[in-house]
Amino acid sequence: MYRAGIDLGGTNLKAGIVDEQQKILAEASIPTKAERPALEIIKDMASLVSQLLENLTIVPESLIGIGVGSPGIVDAQAGIVRYSNNINWENIPLVDELKKCFRENYLPKKDISIQCAISNDANCAALGEVKAGAAKDVQNAILLTLGTGVGGGIILDGKVFEGCYAGGAELGHTSLIFGGEPCTCGRRGCVEAYVSATALIRDAKAALKANPDSLMHQLCNGDSENINGKIPFDAAWAGDTAAKKVVDNYIMYLGEAIANYVNIFRPDVVLLSGGICNQKEKLTDPVSAYLADKCFGTDKAWIPPVRCAILGNQAGMIGAANLIE
């Protein structure tokens, strides 16, 4: 039997057909065109899944379900996207509409139904890594996506922990420094405001302004607008003092945030994803050392290893497919 996983993004809509061994047999991506009505995007979801099945010569009746990872506030129990700024959706009954669309257009017998389920996209990425990626050897994991913002996913006993209501498990919007840097959510001092790639770049620009002789100046070709998440790490490893301070502060903020999550959930493993994870051991080793020193219980309690996610863009599709049980 097969399941379909859909990763709904503001720019692209990606879908894959996943087999029982968690392998994506076929995948495809099309522009989301988020300015369109939601029903048109949902029709594209159903059509894309149907095309992939046809390409694989798999009859639609062999598909046991379609899972969708959506950005924003997702009510998984009700099957509704409550709000997503990325795609301009509010209170869209995605599960009901997708089931209806696929049944009416692609199932030969209209009395046959198909399972559909949704969750937040970061939750799906975390579930994908547990089922087939960097945490496939465990059942309990926390994932942080370090990108423009900070997403989070919590997997307990092999299943997504949603919270009782929509909007739970938003790890990036827990408080790190009360009254600190402004966050996109409207609060100040959130984890996202300190450990996102955006935050790292902001701090690197400030350090460069205060230290014009920093190696970072050379690496960004004299234009601070060229600074990315890689430059401060490269400069720090080359011995640049200003860059090292930026990186050390970033590791401290990230370590503090993760220590909080470890103290609450004590997972088997902590996963990091996003472009900053291209630093690999330069990132995970100092964070692991920080946790060993700062987590409750230190050497007397379990300190989870910190790993980089490995599935890339496939994590969300595999995770979404595994929403179907």
C-alpha positions in Angstrom: 0.0 0.0 0.0 1.1 3.6 -0.6 0.6 7.0 0.9 1.0 10.4 -0.5 2.8 13.2 1.3 2.4 16.9 0.4 4.6 19.8 1.4 2.6 22.9 1.0 4.8 26.0 0.7 4.2 29.6 -0.1 6.3 29.3 -3.3 6.0 25.6 -4.3 3.7 22.7 -3.8 5.6 19.4 -3.5 4.2 15.9 -3.5 5.6 12.4 -3.2 4.3 8.8 -3.2 5.8 6.9 -0.3 6.0 3.1 0.1 6.0 1.0 3.2 9.8 1.2 3.4 9.5 5.0 3.7 11.0 5.5 0.2 9.7 8.2 -2.1 8.9 6.4 -5.3 8.1 9.5 -7.3 7.8 13.2 -6.5 7.0 16.4 -8.3 6.8 20.1 -7.6 4.7 22.9 -9.0 4.3 26.6 -8.2 1.8 27.2 -5.4 0.5 30.5 -6.8 -0.7 31.3 -3.4 -2.7 34.3 -4.5 -5.3 32.0 -5.9 -8.4 30.8 -4.0 -7.7 27.9 -1.6 -9.9 25.5 -3.5 -7.8 25.9 -6.7 -4.6 25.0 -4.7 -6.4 22.0 -3.2 -7.4 20.8 -6.7 -3.8 21.0 -7.7 -2.8 18.8 -4.7 -5.3 16.1 -5.8 -4.2 16.4 -9.4 -0.5 16.2 -8.5 -1.0 13.0 -6.5 -3.1 11.5 -9.3 -0.4 12.3 -11.8 2.3 10.7 -9.7 0.2 7.5 -9.2 -0.4 7.4 -13.0 3.3 7.7 -13.7 4.0 4.8 -11.3 1.1 2.8 -12.8 -0.4 2.5 -9.3 -4.2 2.4 -9.2 -5.8 5.1 -7.0 -7.5 2.5 -4.9 -4.0 1.4 -3.7 -3.5 4.8 -2.0 -4.5 4.6 1.6 -4.3 8.3 2.3 -2.9 11.8 1.7 -1.0 13.7 4.3 -0.3 17.4 4.1 2.2 19.6 5.9 1.1 23.2 5.9 2.8 26.3 7.2 1.0 28.3 9.9 -1.5 27.5 12.6 -3.0 24.0 11.9 -5.9 22.4 13.7 -4.9 18.8 13.0 -7.8 17.3 14.8 -10.4 19.3 12.9 -8.4 19.1 9.6 -8.4 22.9 9.2 -5.7 25.4 8.5 -6.7 28.1 10.9 -4.2 30.7 9.7 -1.2 30.8 7.4 0.4 34.0 6.3 2.6 32.2 3.8 -0.4 31.2 1.6 -3.0 33.8 2.8 -5.3 31.1 4.2 -7.7 31.4 7.1 -10.0 28.7 8.4 -9.6 26.5 5.3 -11.1 23.0 5.8 -8.3 21.4 3.9 -8.9 17.7 4.9 -12.6 17.7 3.9 -12.0 19.5 0.7 -9.1 17.4 -0.4 -10.9 14.2 0.4 -13.9 15.4 -1.6 -11.8 16.5 -4.6 -9.8 13.3 -4.8 -12.8 11.1 -4.4 -14.9 12.9 -7.0 -12.2 13.3 -9.6 -9.8 10.4 -9.3 -11.5 7.4 -7.6 -13.4 5.2 -10.0 -15.9 4.2 -7.4 -17.4 7.3 -5.7 -18.4 5.3 -2.6 -14.8 4.7 -1.8 -13.2 7.2 0.6 -9.6 8.1 1.2 -7.9 9.1 4.4 -6.5 12.7 4.7 -4.6 14.3 7.5 -2.7 17.6 8.1 -0.2 19.0 10.5 2.2 21.9 10.7 5.1 21.6 8.1 7.8 21.6 10.8 5.9 18.8 12.6 6.0 16.8 9.4 9.7 17.4 8.8 10.4 16.1 12.3 8.2 13.0 11.8 10.0 12.4 8.4 13.4 12.4 10.1 12.1 10.0 12.8 10.6 7.6 10.2 13.4 7.7 7.6 16.2 10.2 8.5 18.6 11.2 11.2 16.4 9.9 14.0 15.1 6.7 12.5 16.6 4.7 15.3 14.5 6.4 18.0 10.9 7.3 18.8 11.3 10.6 20.6 12.8 13.6 19.0 12.7 17.4 18.8 13.5 19.2 15.6 14.3 22.9 15.2 14.4 24.4 11.7 16.9 27.3 11.7 15.9 29.4 8.7 14.3 32.8 8.2 12.3 32.0 11.3 12.5 29.0 13.7 10.0 26.2 13.4 9.8 23.2 15.7 8.5 19.7 15.8 8.0 17.3 18.7 7.8 13.6 18.2 6.8 11.4 21.1 6.4 7.7 20.9 6.8 8.0 17.1 3.9 10.4 16.7 3.5 14.1 16.3 2.8 16.0 19.6 0.3 18.7 18.5 -0.8 19.9 21.9 -4.5 19.9 22.7 -5.4 22.7 20.4 -4.1 24.4 17.2 -1.0 26.6 17.7 0.8 24.2 20.1 4.5 23.1 19.9 5.7 26.4 18.5 9.2 26.1 19.9 10.5 29.1 18.1 8.0 31.3 20.0 8.9 30.4 23.5 10.6 33.1 25.5 14.4 33.1 25.7 15.2 36.7 26.9 12.3 38.6 28.4 11.9 42.0 26.7 14.7 41.2 24.3 14.8 41.5 20.5 11.5 42.0 18.7 10.0 38.8 17.1 7.9 38.4 14.0 5.1 37.1 16.3 4.8 40.5 18.1 6.5 39.5 21.3 10.0 40.3 22.3 12.8 37.9 23.2 11.5 34.8 21.5 13.9 31.9 20.5 13.3 32.9 16.9 14.7 36.4 17.5 18.0 34.9 18.6 18.6 31.5 16.8 17.1 32.0 13.3 19.4 32.6 10.4 17.9 36.1 10.3 19.1 36.7 13.9 22.6 35.4 13.1 22.9 37.7 10.1 21.6 40.7 12.1 24.2 40.1 14.8 27.0 39.6 12.3 26.1 42.9 10.6 26.2 44.7 14.0 29.6 43.1 14.8 30.9 44.1 11.4 29.8 47.7 11.9 31.6 47.8 15.2 34.7 46.0 13.9 35.4 47.2 10.3 38.7 45.4 10.3 37.0 42.0 10.8 37.6 39.3 8.3 33.9 39.2 7.7 34.3 42.5 5.8 36.5 40.8 3.3 34.3 37.7 3.1 31.3 39.8 2.2 33.2 41.9 -0.4 32.9 45.0 1.7 29.1 45.0 1.6 27.4 44.0 4.8 24.2 43.2 2.8 26.1 40.2 1.4 26.5 38.6 4.8 24.9 35.2 5.2 24.8 32.5 7.9 28.1 31.0 6.6 30.3 34.0 6.8 30.5 34.4 10.6 31.4 30.7 11.0 34.1 30.9 8.3 35.6 34.0 9.8 35.5 32.6 13.3 37.2 29.4 12.3 39.9 31.5 10.6 40.5 33.2 14.0 38.6 36.4 13.6 37.8 37.7 17.1 34.6 39.6 16.2 33.1 36.7 14.3 34.0 34.3 17.0 32.0 36.4 19.5 29.0 36.3 17.1 29.2 32.6 16.7 29.8 31.9 20.4 26.8 34.0 21.3 24.7 32.2 18.7 25.7 28.8 20.1 24.9 30.1 23.6 21.4 31.2 22.6 20.8 28.0 20.7 22.1 25.9 23.6 19.9 27.7 26.1 16.8 27.2 24.0 17.5 23.5 23.4 18.3 22.9 27.1 14.8 24.2 28.0 13.3 21.7 25.6 15.4 18.9 26.9 14.5 19.7 30.4 10.8 19.5 29.5 10.7 16.5 27.1 14.1 14.7 27.6 14.0 13.3 24.0 16.2 10.6 22.5 17.7 13.1 20.1 17.6 16.8 19.1 17.7 17.5 15.4 18.6 20.7 13.6 17.8 21.6 10.1 18.1 24.6 7.8 21.0 26.2 6.0 23.0 26.8 9.1 23.3 23.1 9.5 25.7 23.0 6.6 28.2 23.8 9.4 27.7 20.3 10.7 30.1 19.5 13.5 31.0 23.1 13.8 27.5 23.7 15.0 26.5 20.4 16.7 29.7 19.8 18.7 29.6 23.1 20.7 25.9 22.8 21.2 26.3 19.3 22.5 29.0 20.5 24.9 26.7 23.3 26.1 23.9 20.9 26.8 26.2 18.6 28.7 27.0 21.5 31.0 23.6 23.3 31.2 20.8 20.7 31.1 19.2 19.7 34.4 21.0 16.7 35.9 24.2 17.3 33.8 26.2 14.0 34.1 23.5 12.3 36.2 20.7 12.4 33.6 20.3 11.6 29.9 21.7 14.3 27.6 20.4 13.7 24.1 22.8 13.9 21.1 22.4 16.8 18.7 22.3 15.8 15.0 21.7 17.6 11.7 18.7 16.5 9.8 19.6 14.6 6.6 16.4 14.3 4.5 16.4 17.9 3.2 13.3 18.7 1.2 12.0 15.1 1.4 11.5 15.2 5.1 8.2 17.1 4.9 6.7 14.8 2.3 7.8 11.6 4.1 6.5 13.0 7.4 3.2 14.2 5.9 2.7 10.7 4.4 3.2 9.2 7.8 0.3 11.2 9.2 -1.7 8.5 7.6 -1.7 5.4 9.8 
